[in-house]
Amino acid sequence: MPAPGAGCAELHTRGAKLGSARLFPSGRRMIRLLLPVLLLIAPATAAAQERPAASDAAKAVQQKYDQVKDFTADFSHTYEGGVLKKKTVEHGTVQIKKPGRMRWEYTTPDKKTFVSDGHKIYSWVPADKQVIVSSVPPDDEATTAVLFLAGKGNLSRDFNVTYADGGSAETWTLKLDPKQKQRDYDWLIVGVDPNTMQIRTLTAADQQGGRSTFAFSNYRENTGLADSVFTFKIPRGADVINAGSR
């Protein structure tokens, strides 16, 4: 699932500071770190079984994702990184509709909104009174995760898939190493419920040493989300920064 350019000031997520340095990823990096989540959180159904080969587990996730047209989920987002390696936990909801539409609403502890209407991406942190608007990148500039959102990616083709440490009978952990270097993350680890094949957790390792872990619940899929859900209206009084696609 596109991402919020070039040579402009970046919108930073709200949180603790050390001097002028923020401890959390910028709005643009945040939205790109969110993208890998989108290809993975749609639930799949399968009978409980012995742990299959990692490549087969990845195929099962892919097959289910291919069938999902839209979905909504609640999430918690734990980020650990920055200058002091400080940990924060946030909560909200995510709504996705293919092709290329998404809406992330962070509700606690601070409100933040990230929206893609398939053409433009909007990053809005009310406390900063700024909206960053950027274009959805074209395919030849898009990350692997963006291509998944557009329905053009494939887990087995685009990642080397292995089992990561830390799994159990209740959770299989798949490590996804991109076959081509990605500018926004090094690797992903997903936690899969073997009884339902639902993705329960996803961890993205960014290149600044940060770790973003999402935990998902309350999935609703193929409910017919309206396109209007992904329309973003610029709040009154907000400064608008127009960024490029990169």
C-alpha positions in Angstrom: 0.0 0.0 0.0 1.4 4.9 -1.8 3.3 7.1 0.4 3.9 10.6 1.5 8.9 15.5 -1.3 11.8 16.7 -2.6 13.8 19.4 -0.8 11.0 20.5 1.5 10.6 20.7 5.2 9.3 17.5 6.6 6.3 17.2 8.9 7.3 15.5 12.1 5.0 13.4 14.3 4.1 14.7 17.6 6.1 13.6 20.7 9.0 14.3 23.0 12.0 16.4 21.8 15.6 16.7 22.6 16.4 20.3 21.8 15.2 20.8 18.2 15.5 17.1 17.3 12.3 15.1 17.2 12.4 11.6 18.5 9.9 10.2 16.1 9.9 9.7 12.3 8.8 12.5 10.0 5.3 12.6 8.6 6.6 11.5 5.2 8.7 8.7 6.6 5.9 7.7 8.9 3.5 7.3 6.0 6.0 5.2 4.1 6.6 3.0 7.1 2.9 2.5 7.3 2.7 1.3 3.8 4.1 -2.2 4.3 1.3 -2.8 6.9 -1.3 -2.4 4.3 -0.4 -5.5 2.2 -0.5 -7.7 5.3 -3.3 -6.9 7.6 -6.2 -8.5 5.7 -7.2 -11.7 7.4 -7.0 -15.1 5.7 -8.7 -18.3 6.7 -7.0 -21.7 7.0 -7.3 -24.7 9.2 -4.9 -25.1 12.0 -1.9 -27.2 10.8 1.7 -27.9 11.3 3.9 -24.9 10.4 4.3 -24.9 6.6 7.4 -23.8 4.8 7.8 -20.0 5.1 7.3 -19.6 1.3 3.9 -21.4 1.6 2.8 -19.2 4.4 3.6 -16.2 2.4 1.6 -17.5 -0.6 -1.4 -18.0 1.7 -1.2 -14.3 2.8 -0.8 -13.2 -0.8 -3.8 -15.2 -2.0 -6.0 -13.7 0.6 -4.8 -10.1 0.1 -5.6 -10.5 -3.6 -9.2 -11.1 -2.8 -9.7 -8.2 -0.4 -11.1 -5.0 -2.0 -11.3 -2.9 1.2 -10.8 -3.3 4.9 -10.8 -1.5 8.2 -8.9 -2.4 11.4 -8.1 -0.9 14.8 -4.4 -0.7 15.6 -1.8 0.1 18.2 1.5 1.5 17.0 4.6 1.2 19.2 7.6 3.2 18.0 11.1 2.8 19.5 14.0 4.9 18.2 15.3 8.4 17.9 18.1 10.0 19.8 17.1 8.6 23.2 15.5 5.3 21.9 12.4 6.5 23.6 9.3 4.3 23.2 5.8 5.6 22.4 2.5 3.8 22.0 -0.3 5.3 19.9 -3.8 4.0 18.9 -6.2 4.5 16.0 -8.0 3.0 13.0 -7.0 2.3 9.4 -9.2 2.1 6.3 -8.0 0.8 3.0 -9.6 0.6 -0.4 -7.9 -0.6 -3.6 -6.4 0.8 -5.6 -4.3 3.2 -3.7 -6.7 4.7 -1.1 -6.0 4.7 2.6 -6.9 6.6 5.7 -4.9 6.3 9.0 -6.5 8.1 11.9 -4.4 8.3 15.1 -6.7 9.1 18.0 -4.5 8.7 21.2 -2.5 10.2 22.7 -2.3 12.8 19.9 -4.5 13.2 16.8 -2.9 12.7 13.4 -4.3 11.9 10.0 -2.6 10.4 6.9 -4.8 10.1 3.8 -4.2 8.9 0.2 -7.0 9.4 -2.3 -5.0 7.4 -4.9 -3.5 10.6 -6.5 -2.5 12.9 -3.6 -1.2 12.1 -0.1 -2.1 14.3 2.9 -0.2 14.4 6.2 -2.0 16.4 8.9 -0.9 16.9 12.6 -3.4 19.3 14.1 -0.9 20.5 16.8 1.5 21.6 14.1 -1.2 23.3 12.0 0.4 22.1 8.8 -0.8 19.8 6.0 1.9 18.3 3.7 0.5 17.4 0.3 2.5 15.2 -2.1 1.8 13.1 -5.2 1.5 9.4 -5.1 4.8 8.2 -6.7 4.7 6.5 -10.1 5.5 2.8 -10.3 9.1 3.3 -11.3 9.7 5.4 -8.1 7.5 3.5 -5.8 8.7 1.2 -2.9 7.8 -2.4 -2.8 5.0 -1.7 -0.3 3.5 1.0 -2.6 3.2 -1.5 -5.4 1.4 -3.9 -3.1 -1.2 -1.2 -2.4 -1.7 -0.9 -6.1 -2.2 -4.6 -6.4 1.1 -5.0 -8.4 3.3 -6.7 -5.8 3.9 -10.3 -4.9 5.3 -11.5 -1.5 7.2 -14.4 -3.0 8.6 -12.4 -5.9 9.6 -9.3 -4.0 10.8 -10.7 -0.7 13.0 -13.4 0.6 10.8 -15.0 3.2 12.1 -17.0 6.2 10.9 -17.7 9.8 12.1 -15.3 12.4 13.0 -16.1 15.9 10.4 -15.6 18.6 7.5 -17.6 17.1 5.3 -20.1 19.0 2.5 -22.5 18.4 0.1 -19.6 18.6 2.1 -17.2 16.4 4.2 -17.8 13.4 6.7 -15.0 12.7 7.7 -14.4 9.1 10.7 -12.2 8.2 10.4 -10.4 4.9 13.7 -9.2 3.4 13.2 -7.1 0.3 15.0 -8.5 -2.7 15.7 -4.9 -3.9 17.0 -2.4 -1.4 14.2 -0.1 -0.1 14.8 3.5 1.0 12.4 3.4 3.9 12.9 0.1 5.7 15.4 -2.7 6.0 13.1 -5.6 6.7 9.7 -6.6 8.0 8.5 -9.2 10.5 4.9 -10.3 10.6 3.2 -12.3 13.3 0.6 -14.7 11.9 -2.2 -16.5 13.8 -1.8 -20.1 12.4 -5.5 -20.9 13.0 -6.9 -18.0 11.0 -3.8 -16.8 9.1 -4.6 -13.3 10.3 -1.7 -10.9 10.6 -1.6 -10.0 14.3 1.6 -7.9 14.4 4.0 -6.2 12.0 7.4 -4.7 12.8 9.2 -2.5 10.3 12.9 -1.7 10.8 13.8 1.7 9.4 17.3 2.7 8.3 17.7 5.1 11.2 17.6 2.3 13.7 13.9 2.8 14.7 11.4 0.0 15.1 7.7 0.5 14.4 5.4 -2.3 15.6 1.7 -2.4 14.7 -0.8 -4.7 16.4 -4.1 -5.2 14.7 -7.6 -6.1 15.9 -11.3 -5.9 14.9 -10.8 -6.6 11.2 -13.7 -5.7 8.8 -13.2 -6.6 5.2 -15.1 -6.0 1.9 -17.7 -3.8 3.5 -17.9 -1.5 0.5 -16.1 1.6 1.8 -17.2 4.7 -0.1 -14.6 6.7 -2.0 -15.7 9.8 0.1 -13.9 8.2 3.1 -10.6 9.0 1.4 -11.4 12.7 0.6 -9.3 15.1 2.7 -10.5 18.6 3.3 -7.8 21.1 4.3 -8.6 22.4 7.8 -9.3 26.1 8.1 -6.2 28.0 9.2 -3.8 25.2 8.3 -0.6 26.0 6.4 -0.2 23.9 3.3 3.2 22.6 2.1 3.3 21.1 -1.4 5.9 18.4 -1.6 7.1 16.3 -4.5 6.6 12.6 -4.8 10.1 11.7 -3.5 
